[in-house]
Amino acid sequence: MRQAKDYNFGISSLPWVSGRDVAGVIEQVGESVTNLSPGDAVFTLTDYTSARCGAFQDYCIAHHASVALIPPSLTFEEAASIPVGAITAAVALKRYMDISAQNHDASQKDIEDWVLVWGGATCTGYYAVQLASLYGYKVISVAGKDNMDYVREAGANVVLDRDMNDTELVDTIQQATSGQLSYAFDAVGPGTAGLCLQAMNTGKSNGNKTLVALAGIPKHAKTAARGGQPVELSKGIFVNMPEIKVKVFHNDPEFGQELLRELTTYLINGQLRVSRIKIMDGGLEDVNKGLSLLKEGQISGSKLVIRVDRTPDAQGDLHYHGWL
Ligand SMILES: NC(=O)c1ccc[n+]([C@@H]2O[C@H](COP(=O)([O-])OP(=O)(O)OC[C@H]3O[C@@H](n4cnc5c(N)ncnc54)[C@H](OP(=O)(O)O)[C@@H]3O)[C@@H](O)[C@H]2O)c1
């Protein structure tokens, strides 16, 4: 609960159950559900509007349109690590940046367009790198030294060390993209979102550019972006800064289902890799420990996965009753 408050995640009533990423076995389905059956191994990004949907419990509920079968090659733990990262990245690219395979098929965009992913080793950024690359865009990314190869292997054409100084990073991005940087995806914070804006403030002056900042934009940009209008960075260079709302995945079931179908197909075909995972073995008791590790920045380039079936009861015994 404290962690949810720290991270500004909505808690609409008490008691509350947090957690969005889930993989497990279907226990029951509603009468009208035809795409899933009890016993199916599935994964989902649960809805955040009800405590009954929270992942940090033995059983949770989800709308059938937001649930997908786990590809046979993946473990429950791998599947549980996918939803928030992959779905957020896909929603951002497809809904807010208008980047998709379809758009390329329609030859509406310049294949030379670059996408900047600041934080390519974040769980979300890792999928953004892969999807943008799969859609045919060139990708430039910023990551920690130890994760540069990891991000390169995900499909980034250029990976820069986050420890370079800010001016050097912005200059290098502008040079590497030859003024073709139309899209930026920031998964780190307002400071790096500001650097994304600086990097975009060059080159092509026709058409709008887009910055999706998952963790906020700098104050000055927030004021300028008020009203949802594109912000003019310098003469003729405009940037849209849409506030990403992942709830479109739940609120538009057709879009959500299509997106899951696409991601699952890429996973089955081996075109999309699962981000690295670290399994914590203490069951639900490890939730707060894991969130603290994340908050302290001690987890680099990995998603923490907790096995609910490892939760000890009041006597400290383990009961194996499935996976989540
Ligand atoms: N708006 C939404 O709906 C939505 C949805 C999902 C996530 N988010 C937000 O998006 C952000 C990312 O989430 P996540 O779960 O993907 O993150 P995460 O995996 O927990 O991110 C941790 C990673 O951040 C990287 N990092 C930290 N500082 C960096 C910097 N200056 N430059 C480059 N990389 C840096 C580190 O990589 P290195 O070790 O390589 O430096 C670390 O591995 C969070 O703020 C989260 O709250 C928002």
The ligand as a Gaussian input file, in Angstrom:
#p B3LYP/6-31G(d) Opt

LIG

0 1
 N        2.169000       5.703000     -17.719000
 C        2.047000       4.410000     -17.676000
 O        0.989000       3.889000     -17.901000
 C        3.245000       3.571000     -17.354000
 C        3.243000       2.193000     -17.624000
 C        4.411000       1.458000     -17.346000
 C        5.510000       2.079000     -16.776000
 N        5.416000       3.413000     -16.478000
 C        6.576000       4.107000     -15.878000
 O        7.659000       3.955000     -16.770000
 C        8.874000       3.915000     -16.054000
 C        9.646000       2.660000     -16.455000
 O        8.995000       1.509000     -15.938000
 P        9.678000       0.086000     -16.033000
 O        8.940000      -0.835000     -15.147000
 O        9.839000      -0.251000     -17.461000
 O       11.095000       0.439000     -15.412000
 P       12.226000      -0.514000     -14.773000
 O       12.395000      -1.714000     -15.606000
 O       11.976000      -0.702000     -13.329000
 O       13.458000       0.489000     -14.946000
 C       14.668000       0.233000     -14.332000
 C       15.757000       0.578000     -15.323000
 O       15.815000       1.988000     -15.511000
 C       17.033000       2.241000     -16.182000
 N       17.456000       3.636000     -15.987000
 C       17.452000       4.332000     -14.836000
 N       17.953000       5.587000     -15.060000
 C       18.263000       5.657000     -16.386000
 C       18.807000       6.674000     -17.220000
 N       19.137000       7.879000     -16.733000
 N       18.979000       6.410000     -18.524000
 C       18.660000       5.192000     -19.026000
 N       18.139000       4.187000     -18.285000
 C       17.954000       4.412000     -16.976000
 C       18.013000       1.260000     -15.556000
 O       18.693000       0.669000     -16.629000
 P       20.297000       0.635000     -16.630000
 O       20.658000      -0.222000     -15.457000
 O       20.642000       0.077000     -17.954000
 O       20.743000       2.046000     -16.467000
 C       17.114000       0.194000     -14.888000
 O       17.377000      -1.096000     -15.385000
 C        8.499000       3.950000     -14.560000
 O        8.583000       5.278000     -14.119000
 C        7.043000       3.495000     -14.556000
 O        6.310000       3.991000     -13.463000
 C        4.332000       4.169000     -16.762000

